[in-house]
Amino acid sequence: MTWTRFKELVERPLSGLTQPTRSDWIFALRTVSAGLVALLAAYALKLDHPQWAMMTVFIVAQPVAGMVLAKGFYRLLGTLAGGLAAVGITSLFGADPWLLVTVLALWIGVCTLVSSLLRNPEAYGAALAGYTAMIISLPALGQPHIVVDLAVARCAEIVLGIVCAGVTSRLILPKLAADAIISRLKRSILDLAEYAGGAFSGGDPASLAALQRKLIADAQTLAEMRTYARLEAPSFATRAHPVRRTIGQLLWALSAARALHSHRRPKNAALIPMRSELKAFVAELAATPGALDDTGPWVARLGAIASRAREMPELPNDIGPNDNGEDKVGTITRLTIAGDFAEALKQVMRGLDALRSPVSRTSSERGQPALVVHRDYQAAWRNAVRAALATLLVAIFWLTTRWSEAAGTVILVAVVSSLFASRPDPVQSAWGFFTGTLIALPFAFLVGQVALPALPGFGWFTLFVVPILVPAALGMANPRHVGVATAFAINFLAFLSPHQQMIYDPGPFFAGSASILVGILIAIGVFIVVLPADPWVTVERISQAMREDLARLCLHERIPRRSAFESLAYDRINQLMPQVQRTGRKGDPILGGSIAAVTVGLEVLRLRHAQLNSAVPHETVESIGNFLRALARELLFRQPGEPQTATIAVARQYAASIAQRSDRLEILQIAASLRIIAAAMEDYPDFFAKGRA
């Protein structure tokens, strides 16, 4: 590694820390104070490893109180599960070291599998259950009778840190998830207005794409924060349903805004007033300071716009029937999209009001579906096999060489290979962890091996440690540096290993530090060499899942709720985004196609509901059914490079013939749905082909 590269690695984590906000300072000082209290309490309780209490504070530390409680809660569950597993595994297999490490490696694989199928903080708790068993069981190798004491001590240290972090985050100038949800939702509404404004005026495609990705990510974050808010305040349970419903409406509005961008050129005079009114509305909303302090006027205006969009416009009759049919379909298509956007945005604003002024749920609201998430079982199995295999191989090396410090290497391989397994780029995440650990090493040596042996006592410890941990905590509050800063803080304390009697003993210090660094590097090597993840394969797997979802919408007897389909689709898009970013500009059509797939799915749902409408003629219902079956075949069987089948042409023909036969609004909306599906699939033909990768 060149000096320039090393300097870059050292300076990058420290850049951007010169302008922390007030909330950053509150978070940093609160976290360091909670850590010192936890360490002092561990000293008073005479715990064997008091550093774990202080480390736990930094591990679960989050700017939002509910996030601290959630991570602490699942850390506690994971620690208890890992402790029980350690006791059981060691009691059964402790007499045979080879069998013991094999079973522990399998346990880590199982926990990594479960972790890969869950989301934070549940995923963190599952991964923790795996490597906690390793942390407890390895010191008990050859002496299984002490494993219960080790498990109890470990749990006590963790609980102490969790209590200190949770109490301080909730009581000392707390930043609550409930408030953060309202703030983020308001920001999302304004971002949506900005996106819609760009969609109407044909804004910069790159800026619109970036804003679209941000809105998708923010919607997923809102879903996560709903859990955090319920943990920090049980009274928020009454608002959990409005959050869930509002997220669905936000995604619906985003889908409609994206369709507005695709159909931004009006075809006739009937559309111009509606589009002008919507364009003026979103521009005024985005430009008005404090616009969302009172949503009443905005909601009323949106309701009026949505009502007018549903009315049958006066269409020209002075052109040929075929052209007139096409014009009617185009008009209704765009009016439907505009009405959907206005209605969805109105419901989002009502959701914001419901969060600010919660009311009890009515019985009719209790049957609403939960938000659905994507689970990649193939990736989960790969992560499990990789973590178990890496842990087992390093453990075999340890048992073969009998190198005592290699036990720390085994533990770090287990930690890193399971903790970062489900990240979009585990190598980058693990390398950030290594960077923070490497930077922490000299600081820990100077404080633990030089300063504290000469100047012992908790007062001197505080004096030396606070100037180091406060900047680290400021880095943890910065999303750009949270990974490296957290690794620095945790491993600084791990290297330091604070006790009431600190002595100068550099030999074990450097031996233990080397085992940790080597363990992280081995785990990085495992991510690179053992079953490496190809982002294109992951992209194709998620894309195929989205195509299969569309086929199920076409064929399945039961029609799913819009919120269930839309939340799952956008969750998959959220999983696609980091993978697509790793592929460069080549991945842009994939992201565009995945969003077009949401539009197709929503129109398929509209067609399915039209089939149940008794006012729709039987022959039209039959035509819809024939089209949906053909569309499902196209999605499931057409290979990349093959021309699109007649399905798209048939959709346009159906739309034209339907428009010629009837001027009823519900019939014209069926034609509009067919046109929207055809246009979306024509824009991204390769996305809707099977097995592109």
Buried (B, 14 or more C-beta within 10 A) or exposed (E): EEEEEEEEBEEBBBEBBEEBEEEBBBBBBBBBBBBBBBBBBBBEEEBEBBBBBBBBBBBBBBBBBBBBBBBBBBBBBBBBBBBBBBBBBBBEBBEEBEEBBBBBBBBBBBBBBBBBBBBBBBBBBBBBBBBBBBBBBBBBBEEBEBBBEBBEBBBBBBBBBBBBBBEBBBEEEBBBBBBBBBEBBBBBBBBBBBBBBBBBEEBEEEEBBEBBBBBBBBBBBBBBBBBBBBBBBEEBEBBBBBBBBBBBBBBBBBBBBBBBBBBBEBBBEBBEEBBEBBBEBBBBBBEEEEBBEEBEEBBEBBEEBBEBBBEBBEBEEEEEEEEBBBBBBBBBBBBBBBBBBBBBBBBBBBBBBBBBEBEEBEEEEEEBBEBBBBBBEEBBBBBBBBBBBBBBBBBBBBBEEEEEBBBBBBBBBBBBBBBBBBBBBBBBBBBBBBBBBBBBBEBBBBBBBEBBEEEBEEEBBBEBBBEBBBBBBBBBBBEEBBBBBBBBBBBBBBBBBBBEEBEEEEEEBBEBBBBBBBBBBBBBBBBEEBEEBEBBEBBBBBBBBBBBBBBBBBBEEEBBBBBBBBBBBBBBBBBBBBBBBBBEEEBBBBBBBBBBBBBBBBBBBBBBEBBEEEEBEEEBBEBBBEBBBBBBBBBBEBEEEEEBBEBBEBBBBBBBBBBBBBEBBEBBBBBBBBBBBBBBBBBBBEBBBBEBB
